[in-house]
Amino acid sequence: MEASSSKATVMGRLQAAKHKSGKSFNQIAQETGLTNVYVAQLLRRQAQLKPDTAPKIRTALPDLPEDLVQEMLKPPMRSYDPKLIQEPTIYRLNEAVMHFGESIKEIINEEFGDGIMSAIDFYCSVDKVKGVDGKDRAVVTFDGKYLPYTEQKVEHMVSKLNLHEEK
């Protein structure tokens, strides 16, 4: 498990490798086949680098030291600083989800049934587009697998089935 100071050190080194490359998250994403947000998550130690993707990251970030690649291959301690909400962009994203959340939930339930959108089997990207007025707009896409709630029947519980078999 990464200690917070260790995580901060690793993250700083990862960010330095990105900075030294001169590449944007979009450029690294394009070279690796990942989403731009996932690349950012990797470089913040909020996601795990998969072995098949490691060579692509090494190519995209040639100054990335091997010890950092090895660290990125480990499951990260996904966490955040509670003070993060004070950052204006993060505050506004939170505000948007809170403001539109109930309506989004209703539409998910109407379209899919009683369930949720996964944040585990989940893709996220940020894109820059021109609005109809010609001004820059940010498009944040949340693409999560639908997970239905299950009716909790005793006969479907593995532990209950095993208990009945043992008697």
N, C-alpha and C positions, 0 to 999 in steps of 0.2 A: 504494500500500500504506500502511495506517495504521501509524504508529509507535505503540508502546504508550502513551506519554504523550499523544499526540494522541487515540488511541482512548479513553483514560480521560477526557480532557476532553470529547470528544463524548458519551460515555456519561453523564457527569455532567450535561451540559446536557439530554440526552434524559430522564434521570430527573427532573430539575427540572421539565421541561414536564409530565411525568406527575403529579408531586406537585402542581403548581399547578392542574392540572385537578380534583384531588380524586377522581379516578376510580380504581377498582381495575383490575387486569389483566382480570378477568372482564367488567367494564363496557365497557372498550375493545374486548375481543374480541367482545362482543355487538354493538357498534356497527359493527364493521368486518367481521364475518363470519369472523374468524380464530380460531384456538384461543388460549386464554389463555397457553399456553407460547410460542407463536409471537410473540405481542405482546411478551412479556418478552424473547424473543430479538432482536426488532427493536430494542427500546430498550436492549439491551446490545451492539448491533452484531455480533450473532452470526448474523443472517439479513439478506437483502436485501429491501428494500421494493420491490414490483413497481409499475410505473406505474399500473396499474388500481386499486391499493389506496391509492395516495397521497392521493387526495381524501377517502377515508374516514378515514384517519389525521388529515388536516388538520381534518376536522369533529370527530372524537373528541377531538383535542388542539389546540384553537384557538390556543393560545399557542406552538405548535411553530414556531420560526423557519424561513423558507424555506431558509436555508443548511443546516439540519439535515435537512430533507426531501431536499434534493439529495444530501447525504452518505449518507442512508439508501438512496437509489436505486442507489448504487455497490455492487459486490460487496464484502462485508466481509472482513477478515482474521479468520477463525474461529480462535479460540485460547482457551486458558485458562491461568490461573496454576497451576502444579503444587502450590502450597500450598493450593489450594482444597479438597483432600481433607481438610484439617484442620477444615473447617467441619462441624459435626455432622450436619446434614441431608444434605449431599453425601456424607459418609462413610457414612451409613446407606443411602443409595440405592446407592452402590457396593457396600456389603456385601450388600445384597439381591440385586443382579445377580450378584455373585460366588457367593453361596450357592445361588441358584436357577438360575444360568446353565446348568449342564450338563443339568439336567432340562428347562429351556426349549428348549435346543438339541435334545435327543432328541425332544421333542414336535414341534418344527418339522420335523425330519427324518422323523419318522413320518408326519406329516400331509401334508407337501409333497414330500419327497424330499431329496436332498443339495443344500443351499443355505443361504442366510442371509436374515435380515431386513435390508432396506435402512435405513440411517440418513440417506439422501439423500431418497428418496421416502418420507417419514416424517411422521407426525402425532403430536403429543404433547399431552396435556392433563392437568390436575390438577383433580380434583373433590372436593368435601367432601360426605360422606354420613353418615347416622346408622347405626351398626352395630346388630345385633340387641339389644345391651345398652343402646342409646340413646346411646352415646358417639360423639363425632365420629371419623370415619375419613377418611384421605386415599386417594383412588383415583388412581393414576398410570397412564395409558394410553399404551402404545407401539403405534402403528399403522403398521407398515412394510411396504412392498411386498416380496413374496417374490422372491428372486433365485436361480435355480438355478445351480449350478456347471455349466460346460460341459465336455464332452469335447473335448480340444484336438486336433482333426484338422487336419493340414496343409492339406487341401483347403478348409478353412473360413477359413484365414488370408488376409486381403486382401493383405498384403505378399507372401506366397508366390505367390498367384495372379498378382499383377502382375509378379513376377519371372519366372514361367514364360511369361507372355504376351510379355515383352520379348525373350526369346531367339529 
